[in-house]
Amino acid sequence: MTYYCGIDLGGTNIKAGIVDGEGKLLNKLSIKTRAERSMEEIIHDMGQLAADAIKDAGLEVKDIACIGIGSPGTPDNDEGLLVYSSNLPFNKAPMRKLIREVIDLPVYIDNDANCAAMAEAVAGAAKGAKDSVTITLGTGVGAGVIVNVAGHSYEDYIEMVKTLDPHKDKIESSMLPLRHSQE
């Protein structure tokens, strides 16, 4: 069976969870972000939390297909960077590189509101809906928009997710299929 690790980086907490190929949650852990620290320390804690969640689920790193990270701000998945985050000390943070120093798995990065919108469309309140809007409220505020995806599978459904960023005057699209290989 295939397993996945998800990390939710927030301004207050970092959460990690392990799911199976059907999306069933097997384990979850959480720690405080302590956002006053350096990006290197925070990202190291993210990798260690993922490793701990895998171990606590009774699995080994080799059982995990990849790590997906939802982060506030503007990610660049192609480069493995968190380009900017308004509530964390991250500026062009080499997130993929630093996570892989702790746990050597493929790492995917997207905006946390995009991830929340995808999750709601696949397994949550928006499951089966043609279109949906998800608004996230935490240390910051975000939104993800899913357009015309009803009936598509988890790996095939992505047509468009948009993120509203209060620090930009335009809306950007994220078109990254989850099966896309980024190592």
C-alpha positions as protocol buffer text, in pm:
chain_id: "A"
residue {
  index: 1
  type: MET
  ca { x: 0 y: 0 z: 0 }
}
residue {
  index: 2
  type: THR
  ca { x: 111 y: 356 z: -70 }
}
residue {
  index: 3
  type: TYR
  ca { x: 125 y: 616 z: 207 }
}
residue {
  index: 4
  type: TYR
  ca { x: 169 y: 993 z: 200 }
}
residue {
  index: 5
  type: CYS
  ca { x: 282 y: 1257 z: 448 }
}
residue {
  index: 6
  type: GLY
  ca { x: 121 y: 1599 z: 462 }
}
residue {
  index: 7
  type: ILE
  ca { x: 262 y: 1897 z: 648 }
}
residue {
  index: 8
  type: ASP
  ca { x: 60 y: 2208 z: 730 }
}
residue {
  index: 9
  type: LEU
  ca { x: 289 y: 2498 z: 812 }
}
residue {
  index: 10
  type: GLY
  ca { x: 109 y: 2772 z: 1000 }
}
residue {
  index: 11
  type: GLY
  ca { x: 212 y: 3087 z: 1179 }
}
residue {
  index: 12
  type: THR
  ca { x: 115 y: 2929 z: 1512 }
}
residue {
  index: 13
  type: ASN
  ca { x: 141 y: 2549 z: 1462 }
}
residue {
  index: 14
  type: ILE
  ca { x: 306 y: 2293 z: 1237 }
}
residue {
  index: 15
  type: LYS
  ca { x: 99 y: 1980 z: 1177 }
}
residue {
  index: 16
  type: ALA
  ca { x: 197 y: 1655 z: 1006 }
}
residue {
  index: 17
  type: GLY
  ca { x: -27 y: 1367 z: 909 }
}
residue {
  index: 18
  type: ILE
  ca { x: 6 y: 1030 z: 743 }
}
residue {
  index: 19
  type: VAL
  ca { x: -263 y: 902 z: 507 }
}
residue {
  index: 20
  type: ASP
  ca { x: -302 y: 586 z: 303 }
}
residue {
  index: 21
  type: GLY
  ca { x: -381 y: 574 z: -69 }
}
residue {
  index: 22
  type: GLU
  ca { x: -752 y: 605 z: 6 }
}
residue {
  index: 23
  type: GLY
  ca { x: -701 y: 922 z: 208 }
}
residue {
  index: 24
  type: LYS
  ca { x: -760 y: 757 z: 548 }
}
residue {
  index: 25
  type: LEU
  ca { x: -577 y: 945 z: 823 }
}
residue {
  index: 26
  type: LEU
  ca { x: -345 y: 706 z: 1010 }
}
residue {
  index: 27
  type: ASN
  ca { x: -163 y: 947 z: 1238 }
}
residue {
  index: 28
  type: LYS
  ca { x: -122 y: 1318 z: 1308 }
}
residue {
  index: 29
  type: LEU
  ca { x: 113 y: 1524 z: 1521 }
}
residue {
  index: 30
  type: SER
  ca { x: 142 y: 1895 z: 1597 }
}
residue {
  index: 31
  type: ILE
  ca { x: 402 y: 2128 z: 1744 }
}
residue {
  index: 32
  type: LYS
  ca { x: 425 y: 2504 z: 1794 }
}
residue {
  index: 33
  type: THR
  ca { x: 586 y: 2693 z: 1504 }
}
residue {
  index: 34
  type: ARG
  ca { x: 766 y: 2946 z: 1725 }
}
residue {
  index: 35
  type: ALA
  ca { x: 776 y: 3185 z: 1429 }
}
residue {
  index: 36
  type: GLU
  ca { x: 1041 y: 3410 z: 1583 }
}
residue {
  index: 37
  type: ARG
  ca { x: 1306 y: 3148 z: 1493 }
}
residue {
  index: 38
  type: SER
  ca { x: 1502 y: 3125 z: 1170 }
}
residue {
  index: 39
  type: MET
  ca { x: 1354 y: 2959 z: 863 }
}
residue {
  index: 40
  type: GLU
  ca { x: 1620 y: 2687 z: 887 }
}
residue {
  index: 41
  type: GLU
  ca { x: 1509 y: 2593 z: 1240 }
}
residue {
  index: 42
  type: ILE
  ca { x: 1140 y: 2594 z: 1147 }
}
residue {
  index: 43
  type: ILE
  ca { x: 1192 y: 2385 z: 833 }
}
residue {
  index: 44
  type: HIS
  ca { x: 1412 y: 2139 z: 1025 }
}
residue {
  index: 45
  type: ASP
  ca { x: 1127 y: 2097 z: 1275 }
}
residue {
  index: 46
  type: MET
  ca { x: 888 y: 2033 z: 984 }
}
residue {
  index: 47
  type: GLY
  ca { x: 1108 y: 1750 z: 857 }
}
residue {
  index: 48
  type: GLN
  ca { x: 1152 y: 1604 z: 1204 }
}
residue {
  index: 49
  type: LEU
  ca { x: 778 y: 1619 z: 1270 }
}
residue {
  index: 50
  type: ALA
  ca { x: 716 y: 1430 z: 944 }
}
residue {
  index: 51
  type: ALA
  ca { x: 971 y: 1165 z: 1045 }
}
residue {
  index: 52
  type: ASP
  ca { x: 807 y: 1133 z: 1388 }
}
residue {
  index: 53
  type: ALA
  ca { x: 458 y: 1103 z: 1236 }
}
residue {
  index: 54
  type: ILE
  ca { x: 579 y: 827 z: 1003 }
}
residue {
  index: 55
  type: LYS
  ca { x: 742 y: 636 z: 1289 }
}
residue {
  index: 56
  type: ASP
  ca { x: 439 y: 680 z: 1518 }
}
residue {
  index: 57
  type: ALA
  ca { x: 215 y: 541 z: 1240 }
}
residue {
  index: 58
  type: GLY
  ca { x: 423 y: 221 z: 1249 }
}
residue {
  index: 59
  type: LEU
  ca { x: 574 y: 293 z: 908 }
}
residue {
  index: 60
  type: GLU
  ca { x: 922 y: 354 z: 771 }
}
residue {
  index: 61
  type: VAL
  ca { x: 1036 y: 635 z: 543 }
}
residue {
  index: 62
  type: LYS
  ca { x: 1058 y: 387 z: 253 }
}
residue {
  index: 63
  type: ASP
  ca { x: 679 y: 328 z: 287 }
}
residue {
  index: 64
  type: ILE
  ca { x: 603 y: 695 z: 210 }
}
residue {
  index: 65
  type: ALA
  ca { x: 565 y: 805 z: -154 }
}
residue {
  index: 66
  type: CYS
  ca { x: 617 y: 1177 z: -91 }
}
residue {
  index: 67
  type: ILE
  ca { x: 563 y: 1473 z: 137 }
}
residue {
  index: 68
  type: GLY
  ca { x: 316 y: 1747 z: 50 }
}
residue {
  index: 69
  type: ILE
  ca { x: 350 y: 2083 z: 224 }
}
residue {
  index: 70
  type: GLY
  ca { x: 79 y: 2345 z: 256 }
}
residue {
  index: 71
  type: SER
  ca { x: 236 y: 2677 z: 350 }
}
residue {
  index: 72
  type: PRO
  ca { x: 112 y: 3032 z: 385 }
}
residue {
  index: 73
  type: GLY
  ca { x: 251 y: 3264 z: 123 }
}
residue {
  index: 74
  type: THR
  ca { x: 383 y: 3226 z: -227 }
}
residue {
  index: 75
  type: PRO
  ca { x: 542 y: 2889 z: -311 }
}
residue {
  index: 76
  type: ASP
  ca { x: 750 y: 2793 z: -614 }
}
residue {
  index: 77
  type: ASN
  ca { x: 711 y: 2416 z: -639 }
}
residue {
  index: 78
  type: ASP
  ca { x: 933 y: 2389 z: -947 }
}
residue {
  index: 79
  type: GLU
  ca { x: 1227 y: 2532 z: -750 }
}
residue {
  index: 80
  type: GLY
  ca { x: 1122 y: 2391 z: -411 }
}
residue {
  index: 81
  type: LEU
  ca { x: 1107 y: 2736 z: -255 }
}
residue {
  index: 82
  type: LEU
  ca { x: 873 y: 2930 z: -35 }
}
residue {
  index: 83
  type: VAL
  ca { x: 929 y: 3264 z: -208 }
}
residue {
  index: 84
  type: TYR
  ca { x: 753 y: 3478 z: 50 }
}
residue {
  index: 85
  type: SER
  ca { x: 537 y: 3447 z: 360 }
}
residue {
  index: 86
  type: SER
  ca { x: 390 y: 3746 z: 538 }
}
residue {
  index: 87
  type: ASN
  ca { x: 370 y: 3580 z: 881 }
}
residue {
  index: 88
  type: LEU
  ca { x: 692 y: 3376 z: 882 }
}
residue {
  index: 89
  type: PRO
  ca { x: 1059 y: 3476 z: 840 }
}
residue {
  index: 90
  type: PHE
  ca { x: 1080 y: 3314 z: 495 }
}
residue {
  index: 91
  type: ASN
  ca { x: 1221 y: 3482 z: 186 }
}
residue {
  index: 92
  type: LYS
  ca { x: 1315 y: 3244 z: -95 }
}
residue {
  index: 93
  type: ALA
  ca { x: 1333 y: 2965 z: 164 }
}
residue {
  index: 94
  type: PRO
  ca { x: 1483 y: 2647 z: 12 }
}
residue {
  index: 95
  type: MET
  ca { x: 1210 y: 2436 z: 171 }
}
residue {
  index: 96
  type: ARG
  ca { x: 1251 y: 2120 z: -39 }
}
residue {
  index: 97
  type: LYS
  ca { x: 1629 y: 2114 z: 9 }
}
residue {
  index: 98
  type: LEU
  ca { x: 1610 y: 2168 z: 386 }
}
residue {
  index: 99
  type: ILE
  ca { x: 1330 y: 1914 z: 440 }
}
residue {
  index: 100
  type: ARG
  ca { x: 1524 y: 1654 z: 241 }
}
residue {
  index: 101
  type: GLU
  ca { x: 1826 y: 1707 z: 468 }
}
residue {
  index: 102
  type: VAL
  ca { x: 1608 y: 1565 z: 748 }
}
residue {
  index: 103
  type: ILE
  ca { x: 1395 y: 1314 z: 555 }
}
residue {
  index: 104
  type: ASP
  ca { x: 1491 y: 1212 z: 203 }
}
residue {
  index: 105
  type: LEU
  ca { x: 1159 y: 1196 z: 17 }
}
residue {
  index: 106
  type: PRO
  ca { x: 1014 y: 1383 z: -281 }
}
residue {
  index: 107
  type: VAL
  ca { x: 866 y: 1711 z: -154 }
}
residue {
  index: 108
  type: TYR
  ca { x: 580 y: 1911 z: -311 }
}
residue {
  index: 109
  type: ILE
  ca { x: 494 y: 2263 z: -198 }
}
residue {
  index: 110
  type: ASP
  ca { x: 174 y: 2461 z: -248 }
}
residue {
  index: 111
  type: ASN
  ca { x: -11 y: 2744 z: -82 }
}
residue {
  index: 112
  type: ASP
  ca { x: -202 y: 2624 z: 225 }
}
residue {
  index: 113
  type: ALA
  ca { x: -534 y: 2764 z: 103 }
}
residue {
  index: 114
  type: ASN
  ca { x: -488 y: 2579 z: -228 }
}
residue {
  index: 115
  type: CYS
  ca { x: -425 y: 2259 z: -33 }
}
residue {
  index: 116
  type: ALA
  ca { x: -735 y: 2317 z: 180 }
}
residue {
  index: 117
  type: ALA
  ca { x: -946 y: 2378 z: -131 }
}
residue {
  index: 118
  type: MET
  ca { x: -813 y: 2058 z: -292 }
}
residue {
  index: 119
  type: ALA
  ca { x: -883 y: 1859 z: 23 }
}
residue {
  index: 120
  type: GLU
  ca { x: -1240 y: 1988 z: 51 }
}
residue {
  index: 121
  type: ALA
  ca { x: -1302 y: 1909 z: -319 }
}
residue {
  index: 122
  type: VAL
  ca { x: -1166 y: 1555 z: -285 }
}
residue {
  index: 123
  type: ALA
  ca { x: -1281 y: 1445 z: 59 }
}
residue {
  index: 124
  type: GLY
  ca { x: -1461 y: 1723 z: 241 }
}
residue {
  index: 125
  type: ALA
  ca { x: -1762 y: 1951 z: 227 }
}
residue {
  index: 126
  type: ALA
  ca { x: -1713 y: 2027 z: -144 }
}
residue {
  index: 127
  type: LYS
  ca { x: -1681 y: 1664 z: -256 }
}
residue {
  index: 128
  type: GLY
  ca { x: -1893 y: 1615 z: -567 }
}
residue {
  index: 129
  type: ALA
  ca { x: -1942 y: 1989 z: -624 }
}
residue {
  index: 130
  type: LYS
  ca { x: -1860 y: 2124 z: -969 }
}
residue {
  index: 131
  type: ASP
  ca { x: -1709 y: 2444 z: -827 }
}
residue {
  index: 132
  type: SER
  ca { x: -1612 y: 2553 z: -477 }
}
residue {
  index: 133
  type: VAL
  ca { x: -1447 y: 2829 z: -278 }
}
residue {
  index: 134
  type: THR
  ca { x: -1260 y: 2752 z: 43 }
}
residue {
  index: 135
  type: ILE
  ca { x: -1166 y: 3033 z: 279 }
}
residue {
  index: 136
  type: THR
  ca { x: -903 y: 2961 z: 543 }
}
residue {
  index: 137
  type: LEU
  ca { x: -883 y: 3153 z: 869 }
}
residue {
  index: 138
  type: GLY
  ca { x: -585 y: 3108 z: 1099 }
}
residue {
  index: 139
  type: THR
  ca { x: -290 y: 3330 z: 1178 }
}
residue {
  index: 140
  type: GLY
  ca { x: -363 y: 3469 z: 831 }
}
residue {
  index: 141
  type: VAL
  ca { x: -653 y: 3458 z: 582 }
}
residue {
  index: 142
  type: GLY
  ca { x: -645 y: 3275 z: 249 }
}
residue {
  index: 143
  type: ALA
  ca { x: -874 y: 3136 z: -18 }
}
residue {
  index: 144
  type: GLY
  ca { x: -867 y: 2862 z: -279 }
}
residue {
  index: 145
  type: VAL
  ca { x: -1105 y: 2827 z: -575 }
}
residue {
  index: 146
  type: ILE
  ca { x: -1180 y: 2496 z: -747 }
}
residue {
  index: 147
  type: VAL
  ca { x: -1342 y: 2529 z: -1089 }
}
residue {
  index: 148
  type: ASN
  ca { x: -1526 y: 2255 z: -1283 }
}
residue {
  index: 149
  type: VAL
  ca { x: -1377 y: 1944 z: -1124 }
}
residue {
  index: 150
  type: ALA
  ca { x: -1676 y: 1731 z: -1013 }
}
residue {
  index: 151
  type: GLY
  ca { x: -1638 y: 1362 z: -1088 }
}
residue {
  index: 152
  type: HIS
  ca { x: -1261 y: 1362 z: -1131 }
}
residue {
  index: 153
  type: SER
  ca { x: -1034 y: 1137 z: -926 }
}
residue {
  index: 154
  type: TYR
  ca { x: -789 y: 1263 z: -667 }
}
residue {
  index: 155
  type: GLU
  ca { x: -494 y: 1245 z: -904 }
}
residue {
  index: 156
  type: ASP
  ca { x: -674 y: 1363 z: -1218 }
}
residue {
  index: 157
  type: TYR
  ca { x: -913 y: 1635 z: -1109 }
}
residue {
  index: 158
  type: ILE
  ca { x: -695 y: 1945 z: -1092 }
}
residue {
  index: 159
  type: GLU
  ca { x: -798 y: 2199 z: -1354 }
}
residue {
  index: 160
  type: MET
  ca { x: -743 y: 2516 z: -1162 }
}
residue {
  index: 161
  type: VAL
  ca { x: -681 y: 2637 z: -809 }
}
residue {
  index: 162
  type: LYS
  ca { x: -647 y: 3007 z: -745 }
}
residue {
  index: 163
  type: THR
  ca { x: -496 y: 3178 z: -446 }
}
residue {
  index: 164
  type: LEU
  ca { x: -591 y: 3522 z: -327 }
}
residue {
  index: 165
  type: ASP
  ca { x: -284 y: 3700 z: -195 }
}
residue {
  index: 166
  type: PRO
  ca { x: -339 y: 4032 z: -20 }
}
residue {
  index: 167
  type: HIS
  ca { x: 17 y: 4133 z: -111 }
}
residue {
  index: 168
  type: LYS
  ca { x: -43 y: 4115 z: -486 }
}
residue {
  index: 169
  type: ASP
  ca { x: -284 y: 4293 z: -718 }
}
residue {
  index: 170
  type: LYS
  ca { x: -361 y: 3986 z: -928 }
}
residue {
  index: 171
  type: ILE
  ca { x: -482 y: 3632 z: -884 }
}
residue {
  index: 172
  type: GLU
  ca { x: -235 y: 3352 z: -959 }
}
residue {
  index: 173
  type: SER
  ca { x: -315 y: 2995 z: -1070 }
}
residue {
  index: 174
  type: SER
  ca { x: -155 y: 2677 z: -946 }
}
residue {
  index: 175
  type: MET
  ca { x: -181 y: 2395 z: -1200 }
}
residue {
  index: 176
  type: LEU
  ca { x: 32 y: 2126 z: -1036 }
}
residue {
  index: 177
  type: PRO
  ca { x: -113 y: 1775 z: -1065 }
}
residue {
  index: 178
  type: LEU
  ca { x: -28 y: 1577 z: -754 }
}
residue {
  index: 179
  type: ARG
  ca { x: 120 y: 1297 z: -965 }
}
residue {
  index: 180
  type: HIS
  ca { x: 371 y: 1540 z: -1125 }
}
residue {
  index: 181
  type: SER
  ca { x: 724 y: 1435 z: -1038 }
}
residue {
  index: 182
  type: GLN
  ca { x: 927 y: 1689 z: -844 }
}
residue {
  index: 183
  type: GLU
  ca { x: 1230 y: 1562 z: -657 }
}
